[in-house]
Amino acid sequence: MDPIRNPYAPGAGQRPPELAGRDEQLERFQVVLERIRRGRPERSMILTGLRGVGKTVLLNALRSTAVRARWGTGKYEARPDQGMRRPMAAALHVAVRELGHPQGDEVDHVLGVIKAFAQKDQPGAKLRDRWNPGIDAPAVTGRADSGDMEIDLVELFTDVGGLAADVGKGVAIFIDEMQDLADEDVSAICAACHELSQSALPVIVVGAGLPHLPAVLSASKSYSERLFRYTRIDRLDRANADQALRMPAQDEDADFTPEALDALYAATGGYPYFIQAYGKAVWDHAPTTPITAEDVRVASPEAEEELAVGFFGSRYERATPGEREYLRAMADLGAQALAADPEAVDAIESVPTADVAAHLERKPQSLSPARDALLKKGLIYSGERGRIAFTVPHFGRYLRAQA
């Protein structure tokens, strides 16, 4: 096959593997946009799933859907060490510009509110030292500048929503890695979405994050389950996994044998990121079409090496020696559970925290710092009380191979 035209290289294919099997989510989002356009009540959306299932690609596809509907859109990725004011202001600035509202006092007012919201990120700073969000309009005094994130975000979303309603459009803000928002920012988003639902203004938040994101939202506001439509993004079933491999290949007049598809599903587990990595490696190695199981066997070491370095290794390197010990204990316990009953534990390898302590012959309290640090780094998550799991599929298998 021609490696120059590899349809599995990131950004190369017309049909990214991460979007295979996501038609339901894309169609549902179109319905959400239309309902809001007609003034009907609708909830914001939350996408959850492990790393490698294509949440970010889907989030970008949803944004593209909103752009085609002529909505104003903005997007940013949350980070643990970053407050929300600057990135939210930048995202809303882009969204207001996309609305295409005729320039006038109302637009200047909303831009001024966005600017005031952003500049409150530096309370007490001299005028010359304040961060400039690139907005020409003067900052509005007395709106979204109280310093209380919850009050300010409600006022900000209300003003932006009013502007969008004037032109019969909507605004959608897309937030990736939403579980990394600070507690006060999560609380503010919930409060703002609640206010929007009460006032029927055309603004929605579309967030994506790890599987424990619903618990983060619920811990912030007890009524959060009424504010968001939750969608779990999982690995692909066999039919959609085959489609994710075959459709890019067919665009290049190539295909796979059934045996090759069997081997690839066994290797990838249906996770889109793995499908892309194996598809790229197999395409580079296969001399002709159809791609065979032997081609998969020959190319697999290259795919595994790429994943070991770029997907698994880059995350493992972020852990301290004590944290790595905790991760390896999780991997060992997952392997034991699988050996005892292959149906008992899936690829997530969820294990009790008490068992990790027993495996390491340590008191649970002494392991709390390592566990908490791994949670903050996004390497593990707690889906239920007393249990933890890897955020990265097949991570336990990788750790056992390293050992």
C-alpha positions in Angstrom: 0.0 0.0 0.0 1.1 3.6 -0.6 2.2 5.0 2.8 2.0 8.5 1.5 -1.8 8.1 1.2 -2.3 6.2 4.5 -6.0 6.8 5.3 -5.4 6.0 9.0 -2.8 8.7 9.6 -4.2 11.3 12.0 -6.3 13.8 10.0 -5.9 12.0 6.7 -9.1 10.0 6.3 -12.5 11.3 5.3 -14.0 9.0 7.9 -12.0 9.0 11.2 -12.2 5.7 13.0 -13.3 7.7 16.1 -16.5 8.6 14.5 -17.6 5.1 13.4 -20.7 4.1 15.3 -21.4 7.7 16.5 -24.2 8.5 14.1 -26.8 8.3 17.0 -25.0 11.0 19.0 -24.6 13.2 15.9 -28.3 12.9 15.0 -29.4 13.5 18.6 -27.4 16.7 18.7 -29.0 18.0 15.6 -32.4 17.4 17.3 -31.1 19.3 20.4 -30.1 22.3 18.2 -33.4 22.4 16.4 -35.4 22.2 19.7 -33.5 25.1 21.1 -33.9 27.1 17.9 -37.6 26.7 18.3 -37.5 27.8 21.9 -38.2 24.4 23.3 -36.5 23.4 26.6 -33.5 21.2 26.3 -30.6 20.1 28.4 -26.8 20.7 27.9 -24.8 17.5 27.1 -22.0 15.6 28.7 -19.9 12.9 26.9 -18.0 10.5 29.1 -15.7 7.6 28.5 -12.2 6.3 28.8 -9.2 7.7 27.0 -9.0 6.5 23.4 -12.7 6.2 22.7 -12.8 9.3 20.5 -14.5 11.8 22.8 -12.5 14.8 21.5 -13.1 13.8 17.9 -16.8 13.5 18.6 -16.8 16.8 20.5 -15.2 18.5 17.4 -17.8 16.9 15.1 -20.6 18.2 17.3 -19.1 21.6 17.1 -19.0 21.3 13.3 -22.7 20.4 13.4 -23.5 23.6 15.4 -21.4 25.7 13.0 -23.3 24.3 10.0 -26.5 25.3 11.8 -25.1 28.8 12.0 -24.7 28.8 15.8 -22.0 30.7 17.6 -19.5 28.2 19.0 -16.4 28.2 21.2 -14.2 25.4 22.6 -11.5 25.0 25.1 -9.7 22.2 27.1 -9.9 22.5 30.9 -6.6 22.0 32.8 -6.2 21.4 36.5 -3.8 24.4 36.9 -6.0 26.9 35.0 -8.9 29.0 36.0 -12.0 29.2 33.8 -12.3 33.0 33.2 -9.7 33.4 30.4 -10.5 30.3 28.3 -14.3 30.8 28.8 -14.0 34.4 27.8 -12.0 33.5 24.7 -14.5 30.8 23.7 -17.5 33.1 24.1 -15.7 35.9 22.2 -15.3 33.5 19.2 -19.0 32.4 19.6 -20.3 36.0 19.6 -18.3 36.7 16.4 -19.7 33.6 14.7 -23.2 34.8 15.5 -23.0 37.4 12.8 -25.0 39.9 14.8 -24.9 43.4 13.2 -22.4 45.6 15.0 -24.1 48.0 17.4 -24.5 49.0 21.0 -25.9 45.6 22.1 -22.9 43.7 20.6 -20.5 46.1 22.2 -22.2 45.7 25.5 -21.9 41.8 25.4 -18.3 42.0 24.4 -17.7 44.4 27.2 -19.3 42.0 29.6 -17.0 39.2 28.3 -14.0 41.5 28.8 -15.0 42.4 32.3 -15.5 38.7 33.1 -12.0 37.9 31.8 -10.2 40.7 33.5 -11.6 39.7 36.9 -9.0 36.9 36.6 -6.5 39.4 37.8 -8.2 41.2 40.7 -6.2 44.2 41.9 -3.8 44.3 38.9 -3.0 47.7 37.4 -4.7 48.5 34.2 -1.5 48.2 32.1 -0.9 44.7 33.6 -4.3 43.2 33.0 -4.7 40.5 30.5 -6.2 41.7 27.2 -8.7 39.3 25.7 -8.5 41.0 22.3 -11.8 42.7 22.6 -12.0 46.4 21.4 -15.1 47.2 23.4 -14.6 48.8 26.8 -15.2 46.5 29.9 -18.6 46.9 31.3 -18.8 47.8 35.0 -21.3 46.0 37.2 -21.9 43.0 35.0 -20.1 39.6 35.4 -17.3 41.3 37.4 -18.3 40.6 41.0 -15.5 38.2 41.5 -17.9 35.4 42.5 -17.6 32.9 39.6 -21.2 31.6 40.0 -22.8 35.0 39.9 -20.5 36.2 37.0 -21.0 33.2 34.8 -24.8 33.3 35.2 -24.8 37.0 34.1 -22.4 36.3 31.3 -24.4 33.4 29.8 -27.6 35.4 30.2 -26.3 38.3 28.2 -24.7 36.1 25.5 -28.0 34.1 25.3 -30.0 37.3 24.9 -27.8 38.4 22.0 -28.2 35.0 20.3 -31.9 35.1 20.8 -32.1 38.4 19.0 -30.8 36.9 15.8 -32.7 33.6 16.1 -29.6 31.5 16.7 -27.9 29.8 19.6 -24.5 29.5 21.3 -22.8 26.3 22.2 -19.6 26.1 24.4 -17.6 22.9 24.1 -15.4 22.0 27.1 -13.0 19.0 26.8 -11.4 17.3 29.8 -14.2 18.8 31.9 -13.4 16.7 35.0 -10.3 19.0 35.4 -12.3 22.1 36.2 -11.9 23.6 39.6 -14.8 22.9 42.0 -16.0 26.5 42.0 -16.0 26.4 38.1 -18.1 23.2 38.1 -20.5 24.8 40.5 -20.7 27.9 38.3 -21.4 26.0 35.2 -24.2 24.0 36.9 -25.7 27.2 38.2 -25.5 28.9 34.8 -27.1 26.0 33.0 -29.8 25.9 35.6 -30.5 29.6 35.0 -30.5 29.1 31.2 -33.1 26.3 31.5 -35.3 28.5 33.6 -35.1 31.4 31.1 -35.1 29.3 27.9 -32.2 31.2 26.5 -30.4 29.5 23.5 -27.1 28.7 25.2 -25.8 25.1 25.9 -22.7 23.6 27.3 -21.3 20.4 25.7 -18.7 18.8 27.9 -16.5 15.7 27.5 -14.6 13.9 30.3 -13.6 10.8 32.0 -16.3 8.3 33.3 -16.4 9.9 36.8 -17.5 13.3 35.4 -21.2 12.8 36.3 -20.1 12.2 39.9 -18.1 15.4 39.9 -21.1 17.4 38.7 -23.4 15.7 41.1 -21.1 16.4 44.0 -21.1 20.1 43.1 -24.9 20.5 42.6 -27.4 17.9 43.7 -29.7 18.9 40.8 -27.1 18.5 38.1 -28.7 15.3 36.8 -31.6 17.4 35.6 -29.3 19.9 33.8 -27.4 17.5 31.5 -28.1 14.8 29.0 -25.4 12.2 29.8 -24.0 10.0 27.0 -21.4 7.2 27.6 -19.0 6.9 24.7 -17.6 3.3 24.7 -15.5 1.1 22.6 -17.0 0.0 19.3 -18.9 -3.3 18.8 -17.6 -5.7 16.2 -19.7 -4.4 13.3 -18.7 -0.7 13.8 -15.1 -1.7 14.5 -15.0 -3.4 11.1 -16.6 -0.4 9.5 -14.0 1.9 11.1 -11.3 -0.1 9.4 -12.9 -0.9 6.1 -14.4 2.4 5.1 -11.1 4.4 5.0 -9.5 1.5 3.1 -12.3 1.3 0.6 -11.8 5.0 -0.1 -8.4 3.9 -1.4 -9.8 0.9 -3.3 -8.5 -1.6 -0.7 -10.1 -4.0 1.8 -9.4 -6.5 4.6 -10.0 -10.3 4.6 -12.4 -11.6 7.3 -9.4 -13.2 9.1 -7.6 -9.9 9.2 -10.6 -8.2 10.7 -10.8 -11.0 13.4 -7.1 -10.4 14.3 -7.5 -6.6 14.4 -10.5 -6.8 16.7 -8.7 -9.1 19.0 -5.8 -6.7 19.1 -7.7 -3.4 19.5 -10.7 -4.5 21.6 -12.7 -2.1 19.5 -11.1 1.1 20.9 -11.0 3.7 18.2 -7.5 5.1 19.1 -6.1 1.5 18.8 -8.0 0.9 15.6 -6.3 3.9 14.1 -2.8 2.9 15.3 -3.1 -0.6 14.1 -4.8 0.5 10.8 -1.9 2.9 10.1 0.8 0.3 10.8 -1.0 -2.5 8.8 -1.5 -0.2 5.9 2.2 0.7 5.8 3.2 -3.0 5.9 0.7 -4.6 3.6 2.0 -5.1 0.1 -1.4 -5.4 -1.6 -5.1 -5.7 -1.1 -6.9 -7.4 0.5 -5.0 -7.0 3.7 -4.5 -10.4 5.4 -4.1 -11.8 8.9 -0.4 -12.3 8.1 -0.1 -8.6 7.3 -1.6 -7.8 10.7 0.8 -10.2 12.4 3.8 -8.5 10.8 2.6 -5.0 11.5 1.4 -5.5 15.1 4.8 -4.9 16.8 5.1 -1.5 15.1 1.6 -0.6 16.3 2.3 -1.9 19.8 5.5 0.1 20.0 3.8 3.3 18.9 1.1 2.8 21.6 3.7 1.9 24.2 5.5 5.2 23.6 2.8 7.7 22.7 -0.3 6.4 24.5 0.8 4.3 27.5 4.4 5.4 28.1 3.7 9.2 28.0 1.2 8.7 30.8 3.3 6.2 32.8 6.2 8.7 32.8 4.1 11.2 34.7 3.8 8.9 37.7 6.3 9.0 40.6 7.9 5.7 41.7 5.3 5.3 44.5 2.5 6.0 42.1 3.9 3.4 39.6 3.9 0.9 42.4 0.2 1.6 43.0 -0.5 1.2 39.3 1.3 -2.1 39.0 -0.6 -3.4 42.0 -3.9 -2.5 40.2 -2.6 -4.4 37.1 -1.7 -7.5 39.1 -5.1 -7.6 40.8 -6.8 -7.2 37.4 -4.8 -10.1 36.0 -5.7 -12.3 39.0 -9.4 -11.5 38.6 -9.3 -12.2 34.9 -7.5 -15.5 35.5 -10.2 -16.6 38.0 -13.1 -15.5 35.9 -12.7 -13.9 32.4 -16.2 -12.4 32.7 -15.5 -10.8 36.1 -13.4 -7.9 35.0 -13.4 -6.1 31.6 -10.6 -4.1 30.0 -11.0 -1.3 32.6 -9.8 -3.6 35.4 -11.7 -2.0 38.2 -10.4 -3.2 41.6 -11.1 -2.4 45.3 -8.8 0.0 47.0 -8.6 -2.2 50.0 -7.2 -5.0 47.8 -4.5 -2.7 46.5 -3.4 -2.0 50.0 -3.4 -5.7 50.9 -1.5 -6.6 47.8 1.2 -4.1 48.7 1.0 -5.1 52.4 0.4 -1.5 53.3 -2.2 0.3 55.3 -4.9 1.9 53.1 -4.2 5.3 54.7 -0.6 5.3 53.7 -1.6 4.8 50.1 -4.0 7.7 50.0 -1.4 10.3 48.7 -0.5 8.1 45.8 -4.1 7.3 44.9 -5.1 11.0 45.1 -2.2 12.1 43.0 -3.1 9.5 40.3 -6.7 10.7 40.4 -5.6 14.3 39.8 -3.3 13.2 37.0 -6.1 11.5 35.3 -4.5 8.0 35.3 -7.2 6.4 37.4 -10.7 7.2 38.4 -13.2 6.1 40.9 -16.5 5.0 39.4 -17.9 3.8 42.7 -17.0 4.2 46.3 -14.1 1.9 47.3 -13.1 0.9 43.8 -10.7 2.4 41.2 -10.0 1.8 37.6 -7.6 2.8 34.9 -8.7 5.7 32.6 -6.7 4.2 29.8 -7.9 0.9 28.3 -5.4 -2.0 28.2 -3.2 -0.1 30.7 -3.0 -3.0 33.0 -1.8 -5.2 30.1 0.8 -2.7 29.2 2.1 -2.5 32.8 2.3 -6.3 33.0 4.2 -6.4 29.7 6.7 -3.9 31.1 7.2 -5.9 34.2 
